[in-house]
Amino acid sequence: MRKRLFSLVLVFALILLSANLFAEGYREPYHLVILATSDMHGNVWGYSYEDNAETNNNGMARVYEYVTEMREQFPDLLLIDGGDTIQGTIMTDDLANKSPWSEHPIISAMNYMGYDAMTLGNHEFNWGIPRMLMITGQADFPVLAQNVFIQGETVPVGGGWIIKDVKGIKVAIIGVDTPNIPRWDGGKPLIDESVYEAGYEAVRRAIEEIGDQADVIVVSSHMGLEPEYDTVNGTDSAQKMLDMNPEIDVLQVAHLHTAVAEKQGDVVIGGARNLGRDVVRFDLYFDKDKNLIDSTVEVVDMKDYEPSQALRDLPIVKEYHEKTIAYVNDNVIGETTAKFQPENEIKGIPEGKLRDTAVMDLINNVQLKYADADVSAAALFKDTSDLPEGSINYGNIFDIYKYDNTLMRVEVTGKELKDYMEWAAQCWAQWEDGDISIAFNASIPGYRHDFFQGVDYEVDLSQPAGSRIKNVMFNGAPLEDDQTLKLAVNNYRYSSALKAENIVRGEKEWESPNSIRDMLVEYISENGPIEPTVDNNWKIVGVDLNLEDPRRAEIIGWINDGKLSSPYNDSYNLKDYEAIKSEATSK
C-alpha cells in the first residue's frame, strides 16, 4: 500500500515538474489588435447639419463606443487614423477651420479617444499648410506624412514614422499621403513650394531607416490600391507601395471611401468607408520570439453601435455642435418659390443627372455672373441635393454645394471645352438596346459629373465615352474648335482635371477671394424670392427607354416597391424580363 502511494506521489510530482518545464519554454501567442479609421470628414457627432438631423450609422461618437468596447478586451490595442479627418462638415469647414487658433473639436475628440497616430489626408491641406499645422499641432499623438516635405524642410511631416512598443512588440507605423495634393490645392499657402514624394519611394526610405528596430511594419496610406492619376509610375498607388516593399505586414488604404478587407500573401489590407461608417480591425498574432505568425482583417460597420455620450459631452464638441446648429438654423438667407429638383421616376436614379435642373442652372448662373464668364461648369455633388420651397438657410446651401471651393476663370478654346465635356460625359454608362433606364459609370465618382451652362449641347449615350458630345452651340451658332471662351470652373476641377489631364493649356486669369458657397449665399439673399428656372440647354439623345412598353412600367414598379435593387450602375433590360420578373416576384 505504501509503495503504491509512493508511486502515485512520484507520478504526480513528475507531472507537475513536466508542466512547469513546459510552461518555462512556452508562451501563448501574443494577440495585438489595431483599429484603423479614415475619411471621417469632421463627422464627430453623427449628424447631418444640412439636413438638421441625426444620422443612424456613422460619426466618431459611434466609433468611440466601439473602441471603448474593444479596449475592455484588448486594453493595449492601437488606434490609428488614415486622414481626411478635419474637413467635411459645416462645423469644420465654416466654423472650426476658420478659427484654427482656438481649440479644435475634431482634434480634441481624437485626443480624448486616445489615438496613437494619424496620417495626413489631402483634405487636411484645404486651407493651406500653415493652418493645417496649426490645427494638427493640437494633437496629443503624432501626425505623419513620410512623403511630404514642407518648403525647405529635410524631415518629412511628423518625422514620417514612429515605433510603438506594445508588450515588447515593436510596431512601426509609417504614414503616407497621396502625392496629388497640388492638383487640388495648388495656390494655397506653401502647397506649391513643398515636395510630395512617390508613396512607394517614401515607404522604402522609411523601412531602411527603421532597419531592425521593429517587429512589424504597418503602413497607413491615404490612397487607394490602384493609382488615381499616375497609371504609368504608380506614385499614388498603395498596391505599388506594397509590391515594391515586401516588408510591409499591415496596409491601411483610404481616400476612396470604399470598404476593403483582403489578404495578399501574408499582408492584411483594410480600408473604411467615409464619415465614420466603418472601423477596420486588424488582428495580429505573434509567437514567443515576437515573430508575426498570423493576421486577419475585417471591416466593422458602426450601424449597430450607439453614439458615445461621453464623447458628445466633451465640452468643445458639444459647444461646436450647438454652435453649428444655430449657425445653420438661425441664418435665413432668402426664400424660394418652389423645389428645385424634379421627383425621381425610378427609386435611386437621380433625375438631376438625367436632365437639366434648376439646381444646376442656379449654381452655373451664379458662377457665370461672379466670374464674368461665357460658359460655366459645375457638378451635382450629391444625388439628392435640392432647395426646398420657402425659407433657405445655410444648411440648404451646403446641401447643394458641399465643398469649400473657390471659383476660377480660364480661357479655353472650343476644342478644349468639348474635350472637357467629353471627360465629364464618361460619368454615364453606355446605353444598350432594351434598357429601361439610364445608368452611371461605376468607376467614375459622382462628384466628377459636370454640367455646362452658356452652351447648348447633346449627350449621345449610344456612343462610347469620348464620342458623346454632339451639336455644341454657342450664341446660336456651332462652336468652332478655334473659338475662345471664358470658362468659370472651381479650383478643384481646374487643377485635378483641366490641368492634370492636360485638357486645357491656358492658366487661370482670375480666382475668387471667397468660396462658391459664399457667392450662392450672397446671390440668394440679394435676389429672393428665387424661382426655380430651367433653360434645358442640354439633353440626352441616342436612347430609346421603351416608355410605352408595359413591361418597363412593371419593372419600375418592382424597383420602387423595393423588390428589385436600384439599377444605378446597370440598367435592367427588357430582354431579361422573365428573369427580372422571377427575381421580383420571389420576394
C-alpha positions as CSV (number, residue, x, y, z in Angstrom):
1,M,0.0,0.0,0.0
2,R,2.8,2.4,0.9
3,K,4.7,1.5,-2.3
4,R,1.5,2.3,-4.4
5,L,1.0,5.6,-2.6
6,F,4.7,6.5,-3.1
7,S,4.4,5.7,-6.8
8,L,1.3,7.9,-7.1
9,V,3.0,10.8,-5.4
10,L,6.1,10.3,-7.6
11,V,4.0,10.3,-10.8
12,F,2.1,13.4,-9.6
13,A,5.4,15.2,-8.9
14,L,6.8,14.2,-12.3
15,I,3.6,15.6,-13.9
16,L,3.9,18.9,-12.0
17,L,7.6,19.1,-13.0
18,S,6.9,18.5,-16.6
19,A,4.2,21.0,-16.6
20,N,6.5,23.6,-15.1
21,L,9.2,22.8,-17.6
22,F,6.7,23.1,-20.4
23,A,5.5,26.4,-19.1
24,E,9.1,27.7,-18.8
25,G,9.6,27.2,-22.6
26,Y,6.2,28.1,-23.9
27,R,4.3,31.3,-24.2
28,E,0.8,31.9,-25.6
29,P,1.0,33.7,-28.9
30,Y,0.6,37.4,-28.3
31,H,-2.5,38.9,-29.9
32,L,-2.3,42.6,-31.0
33,V,-5.4,44.5,-32.3
34,I,-5.0,47.6,-34.5
35,L,-8.1,49.6,-35.2
36,A,-8.0,52.0,-38.1
37,T,-10.3,54.8,-39.2
38,S,-10.1,57.2,-42.1
39,D,-12.1,59.7,-44.1
40,M,-14.3,60.7,-41.2
41,H,-14.5,64.2,-42.7
42,G,-15.3,66.1,-39.5
43,N,-18.4,64.0,-38.6
44,V,-17.7,63.9,-34.8
45,W,-21.3,63.9,-33.6
46,G,-23.1,61.7,-36.1
47,Y,-25.2,64.5,-37.5
48,S,-26.1,65.9,-40.9
49,Y,-26.2,69.7,-40.4
50,E,-27.5,70.4,-43.8
51,D,-30.5,68.1,-43.1
52,N,-30.7,69.2,-39.4
53,A,-30.9,65.5,-38.4
54,E,-29.0,62.8,-36.5
55,T,-27.5,60.0,-38.6
56,N,-28.0,56.4,-37.7
57,N,-24.9,54.6,-38.8
58,N,-21.8,56.9,-38.6
59,G,-19.9,59.5,-36.7
60,M,-16.9,59.5,-34.4
61,A,-19.1,59.1,-31.4
62,R,-20.1,55.7,-32.6
63,V,-16.5,54.8,-33.4
64,Y,-15.6,55.7,-29.9
65,E,-18.3,53.5,-28.5
66,Y,-16.8,50.6,-30.5
67,V,-13.3,51.5,-29.5
68,T,-14.2,51.6,-25.8
69,E,-15.8,48.2,-26.1
70,M,-12.7,46.7,-27.8
71,R,-10.4,48.2,-25.1
72,E,-12.2,46.3,-22.4
73,Q,-11.0,43.1,-24.2
74,F,-7.7,44.5,-25.6
75,P,-6.6,47.3,-23.4
76,D,-3.3,47.7,-25.3
77,L,-4.8,48.0,-28.8
78,L,-3.5,50.6,-31.2
79,L,-5.8,53.2,-32.7
80,I,-4.7,54.9,-35.9
81,D,-6.3,57.3,-38.5
82,G,-5.7,57.5,-42.2
83,G,-6.6,61.1,-42.8
84,D,-9.3,63.4,-44.3
85,T,-10.4,64.0,-40.8
86,I,-10.6,67.7,-40.0
87,Q,-12.7,68.6,-43.1
88,G,-16.1,67.9,-44.4
89,T,-19.0,69.4,-42.3
90,I,-20.4,72.8,-41.7
91,M,-18.9,72.5,-38.2
92,T,-15.3,72.1,-39.5
93,D,-15.3,74.0,-42.8
94,D,-17.3,77.1,-41.8
95,L,-16.5,77.4,-38.1
96,A,-13.6,75.4,-36.6
97,N,-11.2,75.6,-39.5
98,K,-11.7,79.3,-39.9
99,S,-10.7,79.8,-36.3
100,P,-7.6,77.5,-36.1
101,W,-6.1,79.3,-33.1
102,S,-9.0,78.1,-30.9
103,E,-9.4,74.5,-29.6
104,H,-10.4,72.3,-32.5
105,P,-13.3,69.9,-31.8
106,I,-12.1,67.1,-34.1
107,I,-8.5,67.1,-32.8
108,S,-9.8,67.4,-29.2
109,A,-12.2,64.4,-29.8
110,M,-9.3,62.4,-31.2
111,N,-7.1,63.2,-28.2
112,Y,-10.0,62.1,-25.9
113,M,-10.4,58.9,-27.9
114,G,-6.7,58.0,-27.4
115,Y,-5.4,57.9,-30.9
116,D,-1.8,56.6,-31.3
117,A,-1.1,58.1,-34.7
118,M,-2.7,59.9,-37.7
119,T,-1.7,60.1,-41.3
120,L,-2.5,63.3,-43.2
121,G,-5.1,63.2,-45.9
122,N,-5.3,65.5,-48.9
123,H,-8.2,67.5,-47.3
124,E,-6.1,68.4,-44.3
125,F,-4.3,70.8,-46.8
126,N,-7.5,72.6,-48.0
127,W,-6.7,75.7,-46.0
128,G,-3.0,75.8,-46.7
129,I,-0.1,74.2,-44.8
130,P,0.3,76.8,-42.0
131,R,-3.4,76.4,-41.0
132,M,-3.1,72.7,-41.2
133,L,-0.1,72.7,-39.0
134,M,-1.8,74.9,-36.5
135,I,-4.8,72.6,-36.2
136,T,-2.9,69.3,-36.2
137,G,-0.4,70.8,-33.8
138,Q,-3.1,70.4,-31.1
139,A,-2.9,66.6,-31.3
140,D,-1.5,64.6,-28.4
141,F,-0.4,62.0,-31.0
142,P,2.0,62.1,-33.9
143,V,0.6,63.3,-37.3
144,L,2.6,61.7,-40.1
145,A,3.3,62.1,-43.8
146,Q,6.5,60.3,-44.7
147,N,6.3,61.5,-48.3
148,V,5.5,65.2,-47.6
149,F,8.3,67.7,-47.1
150,I,7.2,71.3,-46.3
151,Q,9.2,74.0,-48.0
152,G,12.8,73.9,-47.1
153,E,12.4,71.0,-44.6
154,T,14.6,67.9,-44.9
155,V,12.5,65.9,-42.5
156,P,9.0,64.7,-43.6
157,V,5.9,65.8,-41.7
158,G,5.8,64.3,-38.2
159,G,9.1,62.5,-38.9
160,G,7.2,60.3,-41.2
161,W,7.1,57.2,-39.0
162,I,7.0,56.1,-35.3
163,I,7.6,52.9,-33.4
164,K,5.1,51.9,-30.7
165,D,6.2,49.4,-28.0
166,V,3.2,47.1,-27.1
167,K,4.1,44.4,-24.6
168,G,7.5,44.2,-26.0
169,I,6.3,44.0,-29.6
170,K,7.8,46.9,-31.6
171,V,5.3,48.2,-34.1
172,A,6.5,50.6,-36.8
173,I,3.7,52.9,-38.2
174,I,4.5,54.7,-41.4
175,G,2.1,57.4,-42.7
176,V,1.9,58.2,-46.4
177,D,-0.4,60.8,-48.1
178,T,-1.4,60.9,-51.7
179,P,1.2,62.9,-53.6
180,N,-1.6,64.6,-55.7
181,I,-2.2,67.5,-53.2
182,P,-1.0,70.2,-55.5
183,R,-3.6,69.1,-58.1
184,W,-6.4,70.1,-55.8
185,D,-4.9,72.7,-53.5
186,G,-2.3,74.4,-55.7
187,G,-2.0,78.1,-54.9
188,K,-2.8,77.7,-51.2
189,P,-0.1,78.8,-48.7
190,L,3.1,76.7,-49.1
191,I,1.4,73.9,-51.1
192,D,3.3,74.5,-54.4
193,E,6.6,75.1,-52.6
194,S,6.5,71.7,-50.8
195,V,7.6,68.3,-52.0
196,Y,5.3,65.3,-52.4
197,E,7.3,62.1,-52.9
198,A,6.0,58.9,-54.6
199,G,4.4,56.7,-52.0
200,Y,6.4,53.6,-52.7
201,E,9.7,55.5,-52.6
202,A,8.8,57.1,-49.2
203,V,7.9,53.8,-47.7
204,R,11.2,52.2,-49.0
205,R,13.2,55.0,-47.3
206,A,11.2,54.6,-44.0
207,I,11.8,50.9,-43.9
208,E,15.5,51.4,-44.5
209,E,15.6,54.0,-41.7
210,I,13.7,51.6,-39.3
211,G,16.0,48.7,-40.0
212,D,15.8,46.0,-37.4
213,Q,14.1,48.3,-34.8
214,A,10.6,46.9,-35.5
215,D,8.9,43.5,-35.3
216,V,6.1,44.5,-37.6
217,I,5.6,47.2,-40.3
218,V,2.3,49.0,-40.5
219,V,1.7,51.4,-43.4
220,S,-1.2,53.9,-43.0
221,S,-1.7,55.3,-46.5
222,H,-4.1,57.9,-47.7
223,M,-4.6,56.4,-51.1
224,G,-6.4,53.5,-52.7
225,L,-4.8,50.3,-54.0
226,E,-5.0,51.4,-57.7
227,P,-3.4,54.6,-58.9
228,E,-5.7,57.6,-59.0
229,Y,-3.9,59.6,-61.7
230,D,-0.4,58.1,-62.2
231,T,-1.2,54.9,-64.0
232,V,2.3,54.8,-65.5
233,N,4.5,55.1,-62.4
234,G,2.1,54.3,-59.6
235,T,3.3,57.2,-57.4
236,D,-0.2,57.4,-55.9
237,S,-0.9,53.6,-55.7
238,A,-0.9,51.7,-52.4
239,Q,-0.6,48.5,-54.5
240,K,2.7,49.7,-56.0
241,M,3.8,50.6,-52.5
242,L,3.1,47.0,-51.4
243,D,4.7,45.5,-54.5
244,M,7.9,47.5,-54.0
245,N,8.1,46.9,-50.2
246,P,7.6,43.2,-49.3
247,E,8.5,44.1,-45.7
248,I,5.0,45.5,-45.1
249,D,2.9,43.4,-42.8
250,V,-0.2,45.6,-42.5
251,L,-1.6,48.1,-45.1
252,Q,-4.3,50.6,-44.4
253,V,-5.9,52.1,-47.6
254,A,-8.1,55.2,-47.6
255,H,-9.2,58.2,-49.7
256,L,-11.7,56.3,-51.9
257,H,-14.4,55.9,-49.3
258,T,-14.7,52.1,-50.0
259,A,-14.6,49.2,-47.7
260,V,-11.6,46.9,-48.2
261,A,-10.7,43.7,-46.4
262,E,-8.4,41.4,-48.1
263,K,-5.1,39.5,-47.8
264,Q,-2.3,39.4,-50.3
265,G,0.0,36.6,-49.2
266,D,0.7,37.3,-45.6
267,V,-0.2,41.0,-45.8
268,V,-3.6,42.2,-44.4
269,I,-5.1,45.1,-46.2
270,G,-8.1,47.2,-44.9
271,G,-9.9,50.3,-45.7
272,A,-13.1,52.0,-44.4
273,R,-15.9,54.0,-45.9
274,N,-16.3,57.7,-45.1
275,L,-17.9,59.7,-42.2
276,G,-17.0,57.1,-39.5
277,R,-19.3,54.5,-41.1
278,D,-16.6,51.8,-40.6
279,V,-13.6,50.8,-38.5
280,V,-11.0,48.5,-39.9
281,R,-9.9,45.8,-37.4
282,F,-6.5,44.1,-37.8
283,D,-5.7,41.1,-35.6
284,L,-2.0,40.2,-35.4
285,Y,-0.7,37.1,-33.7
286,F,3.0,36.7,-32.6
287,D,4.9,33.7,-31.2
288,K,7.1,33.8,-28.1
289,D,10.0,35.1,-30.2
290,K,7.9,38.1,-31.4
291,N,7.5,36.7,-34.9
292,L,4.3,37.5,-36.7
293,I,2.7,34.1,-37.3
294,D,-0.8,35.1,-38.4
295,S,-3.1,38.0,-39.2
296,T,-6.7,38.8,-40.1
297,V,-8.6,41.8,-41.2
298,E,-12.3,42.8,-41.1
299,V,-14.4,45.9,-41.6
300,V,-16.7,46.6,-38.7
301,D,-19.9,48.5,-39.6
302,M,-20.8,51.2,-37.0
303,K,-24.6,50.9,-37.6
304,D,-25.1,48.6,-34.6
305,Y,-23.4,51.0,-32.2
306,E,-25.0,53.8,-30.3
307,P,-23.1,57.1,-30.1
308,S,-20.8,57.6,-27.1
309,Q,-22.4,60.1,-24.8
310,A,-19.1,60.7,-23.2
311,L,-17.6,62.0,-26.4
312,R,-20.6,64.0,-27.2
313,D,-20.4,65.6,-23.8
314,L,-16.9,66.7,-24.3
315,P,-17.3,70.4,-23.8
316,I,-15.6,71.6,-27.0
317,V,-17.5,69.0,-29.1
318,K,-20.9,69.9,-27.5
319,E,-20.1,73.7,-27.9
320,Y,-19.3,73.4,-31.6
321,H,-22.2,71.1,-32.3
322,E,-24.7,73.5,-30.8
323,K,-23.0,76.5,-32.4
324,T,-23.2,74.8,-35.8
325,I,-26.9,74.0,-35.5
326,A,-27.5,77.6,-34.5
327,Y,-25.4,78.8,-37.4
328,V,-27.5,76.8,-39.8
329,N,-31.0,77.4,-38.4
330,D,-30.7,81.0,-37.3
331,N,-29.4,82.3,-40.6
332,V,-32.2,82.5,-43.0
333,I,-30.6,83.5,-46.3
334,G,-33.6,84.0,-48.5
335,E,-36.8,82.5,-50.0
336,T,-37.7,80.2,-52.9
337,T,-41.0,79.8,-54.6
338,A,-40.8,76.0,-55.2
339,K,-38.5,73.0,-55.0
340,F,-35.5,73.0,-57.4
341,Q,-35.3,69.3,-58.2
342,P,-37.8,67.1,-60.1
343,E,-39.1,63.9,-58.5
344,N,-37.3,60.7,-59.4
345,E,-39.2,58.3,-61.7
346,I,-37.1,55.4,-60.5
347,K,-36.0,54.9,-56.9
348,G,-32.3,55.6,-56.6
349,I,-31.9,57.1,-60.1
350,P,-31.4,60.9,-59.7
351,E,-33.4,62.9,-62.3
352,G,-30.9,65.7,-61.6
353,K,-28.3,63.7,-63.5
354,L,-30.6,62.8,-66.4
355,R,-31.8,66.3,-67.4
356,D,-31.2,70.0,-66.9
357,T,-32.5,71.1,-63.5
358,A,-33.0,74.4,-61.6
359,V,-30.3,73.4,-59.1
360,M,-27.6,73.2,-61.7
361,D,-28.8,76.2,-63.6
362,L,-28.7,78.2,-60.3
363,I,-25.1,77.2,-59.5
364,N,-23.8,77.7,-63.0
365,N,-25.6,81.0,-63.5
366,V,-24.1,82.3,-60.2
367,Q,-20.6,81.2,-61.4
368,L,-21.2,82.9,-64.8
369,K,-22.2,86.1,-63.0
370,Y,-19.3,86.3,-60.5
371,A,-16.6,85.1,-62.9
372,D,-17.9,87.3,-65.7
373,A,-17.5,84.2,-68.0
374,D,-19.0,82.9,-71.2
375,V,-19.5,79.3,-70.1
376,S,-19.6,77.6,-66.7
377,A,-19.2,74.0,-65.4
378,A,-20.3,72.6,-62.1
379,A,-21.3,69.2,-60.6
380,L,-24.2,67.9,-58.7
381,F,-22.1,66.7,-55.8
382,K,-24.9,64.9,-54.1
383,D,-27.7,63.0,-55.9
384,T,-30.4,64.3,-53.5
385,S,-29.3,67.9,-53.5
386,D,-32.2,70.3,-53.6
387,L,-33.5,73.6,-52.4
388,P,-36.9,73.3,-50.7
389,E,-39.8,75.7,-51.2
390,G,-39.8,78.5,-48.6
391,S,-37.1,79.7,-46.3
392,I,-33.5,78.9,-47.2
393,N,-30.8,78.6,-44.6
394,Y,-27.1,77.9,-44.7
395,G,-27.6,74.1,-44.4
396,N,-29.6,74.2,-47.7
397,I,-26.6,75.9,-49.4
398,F,-24.2,73.3,-48.0
399,D,-26.6,70.6,-49.3
400,I,-26.3,71.8,-52.9
401,Y,-22.6,72.7,-52.7
402,K,-20.8,70.7,-50.0
403,Y,-17.2,71.7,-50.9
404,D,-15.4,74.9,-49.9
405,N,-14.2,75.5,-53.5
406,T,-13.2,78.9,-54.9
407,L,-14.1,80.0,-58.4
408,M,-11.7,80.4,-61.3
409,R,-11.8,81.9,-64.8
410,V,-9.7,80.5,-67.5
411,E,-9.6,81.0,-71.3
412,V,-10.3,77.9,-73.3
413,T,-10.7,77.0,-77.0
414,G,-13.8,75.4,-78.4
415,K,-11.9,72.2,-78.8
416,E,-10.7,72.3,-75.2
417,L,-14.2,72.9,-73.9
418,K,-15.6,70.0,-76.0
419,D,-12.8,67.7,-74.7
420,Y,-13.7,68.8,-71.1
421,M,-17.3,68.0,-71.9
422,E,-16.3,64.5,-73.2
423,W,-14.3,64.0,-70.0
424,A,-17.4,64.8,-67.9
425,A,-19.7,62.6,-70.1
426,Q,-17.8,59.5,-69.0
427,C,-20.0,59.5,-65.9
428,W,-22.8,57.8,-67.8
429,A,-22.9,54.2,-68.7
430,Q,-23.4,53.4,-72.4
431,W,-27.0,52.7,-73.3
432,E,-27.9,49.3,-74.8
433,D,-31.0,48.4,-76.8
434,G,-33.7,47.3,-74.4
435,D,-32.5,49.2,-71.4
436,I,-35.3,50.7,-69.3
437,S,-33.2,53.5,-67.7
438,I,-30.0,55.4,-68.0
439,A,-27.3,54.2,-65.7
440,F,-24.0,55.6,-64.4
441,N,-20.4,54.5,-64.8
442,A,-19.5,52.7,-61.6
443,S,-15.8,53.6,-62.0
444,I,-16.4,57.4,-62.0
445,P,-17.3,59.1,-58.7
446,G,-20.4,61.3,-58.7
447,Y,-18.5,64.5,-57.9
448,R,-17.0,64.3,-61.4
449,H,-20.3,64.6,-63.1
450,D,-20.2,68.1,-64.5
451,F,-22.9,70.0,-66.3
452,F,-22.3,73.0,-68.5
453,Q,-24.1,76.4,-68.9
454,G,-23.6,79.0,-71.6
455,V,-23.6,76.5,-74.4
456,D,-26.3,74.2,-75.8
457,Y,-25.4,70.6,-76.4
458,E,-26.5,67.0,-76.6
459,V,-25.0,63.8,-75.0
460,D,-25.4,60.7,-77.2
461,L,-25.3,57.7,-74.9
462,S,-25.5,55.3,-77.7
463,Q,-21.8,56.2,-78.3
464,P,-18.8,55.1,-76.3
465,A,-17.1,57.5,-73.9
466,G,-15.1,60.1,-75.8
467,S,-17.5,60.4,-78.7
468,R,-20.7,61.5,-76.9
469,I,-20.8,65.3,-77.1
470,K,-22.9,66.5,-80.1
471,N,-24.2,69.7,-81.6
472,V,-22.4,72.2,-79.3
473,M,-23.8,75.7,-79.9
474,F,-22.6,79.0,-78.5
475,N,-24.7,82.1,-79.0
476,G,-26.9,80.3,-81.5
477,A,-24.1,79.1,-83.8
478,P,-22.0,75.9,-83.8
479,L,-19.0,76.2,-81.5
480,E,-15.8,76.2,-83.6
481,D,-12.7,74.4,-82.3
482,D,-10.6,77.6,-82.6
483,Q,-13.1,79.9,-80.9
484,T,-12.0,81.2,-77.4
485,L,-14.3,81.5,-74.4
486,K,-14.0,82.4,-70.8
487,L,-14.7,79.3,-68.6
488,A,-15.9,79.5,-65.0
489,V,-14.9,76.4,-63.0
490,N,-14.0,75.6,-59.4
491,N,-10.4,75.4,-58.3
492,Y,-10.6,71.6,-57.6
493,R,-11.7,70.9,-61.2
494,Y,-9.2,73.3,-62.7
495,S,-6.2,71.7,-61.0
496,S,-7.3,68.0,-60.8
497,A,-8.8,67.7,-64.3
498,L,-8.2,70.6,-66.7
499,K,-4.5,70.9,-65.9
500,A,-3.7,67.4,-64.5
501,E,-5.3,65.7,-67.5
502,N,-3.8,68.3,-70.0
503,I,-7.3,69.2,-71.2
504,V,-6.7,73.0,-71.1
505,R,-3.4,74.8,-71.9
506,G,-4.4,78.2,-70.5
507,E,-3.6,79.4,-67.0
508,K,-6.2,80.8,-64.6
509,E,-6.7,84.6,-65.2
510,W,-8.8,85.2,-62.1
511,E,-9.7,83.4,-58.8
512,S,-12.3,84.5,-56.3
513,P,-11.3,85.6,-52.8
514,N,-14.3,83.7,-51.3
515,S,-16.0,80.4,-51.8
516,I,-18.7,79.5,-54.3
517,R,-20.9,78.8,-51.3
518,D,-20.4,82.4,-50.3
519,M,-21.5,83.5,-53.7
520,L,-24.6,81.4,-53.6
521,V,-25.5,82.9,-50.2
522,E,-25.0,86.4,-51.5
523,Y,-26.9,85.9,-54.7
524,I,-30.0,84.2,-53.0
525,S,-30.1,86.8,-50.2
526,E,-30.0,89.7,-52.7
527,N,-32.3,88.3,-55.4
528,G,-35.0,86.5,-53.5
529,P,-37.5,85.1,-53.7
530,I,-35.7,82.8,-56.1
531,E,-37.7,80.9,-58.7
532,P,-36.6,77.5,-60.0
533,T,-35.9,78.2,-63.7
534,V,-34.5,75.7,-66.2
535,D,-33.4,76.6,-69.7
536,N,-32.9,73.0,-70.9
537,N,-29.7,73.8,-72.7
538,W,-28.7,70.2,-72.8
539,K,-30.3,66.8,-73.2
540,I,-29.5,63.1,-73.5
541,V,-30.0,61.6,-77.0
542,G,-29.4,58.3,-78.7
543,V,-31.5,56.3,-76.3
544,D,-34.9,54.6,-76.5
545,L,-36.1,53.8,-73.0
546,N,-39.2,51.9,-74.2
547,L,-41.5,54.3,-72.5
548,E,-44.7,52.7,-74.0
549,D,-43.8,49.1,-73.1
550,P,-45.9,47.9,-70.2
551,R,-43.1,45.7,-69.0
552,R,-41.0,48.8,-68.3
553,A,-43.6,50.2,-66.0
554,E,-43.9,46.9,-64.3
555,I,-40.1,46.6,-63.7
556,I,-40.0,50.2,-62.4
557,G,-42.9,49.4,-60.0
558,W,-40.9,46.5,-58.6
559,I,-37.9,48.7,-58.1
560,N,-39.9,51.4,-56.4
561,D,-41.5,48.8,-54.1
562,G,-38.1,47.5,-53.1
563,K,-38.5,44.2,-54.8
564,L,-35.6,44.9,-57.1
565,S,-32.4,46.9,-56.3
566,S,-31.8,50.3,-57.9
567,P,-30.2,49.9,-61.4
568,Y,-27.8,52.8,-60.7
569,N,-24.8,51.3,-62.4
570,D,-26.5,48.7,-64.6
571,S,-29.9,49.1,-66.2
572,Y,-32.5,46.4,-66.3
573,N,-33.0,45.2,-69.9
574,L,-36.3,44.0,-71.4
575,K,-34.5,41.0,-73.0
576,D,-34.1,39.7,-69.4
577,Y,-37.7,40.4,-68.5
578,E,-38.6,36.8,-67.4
579,A,-35.6,36.5,-65.1
580,I,-36.3,40.0,-63.7
581,K,-39.9,39.1,-63.1
582,S,-38.9,35.9,-61.4
583,E,-36.5,37.7,-59.1
584,A,-39.1,40.4,-58.2
585,T,-42.0,38.0,-57.6
586,S,-40.0,35.6,-55.5
587,K,-39.6,38.2,-52.8
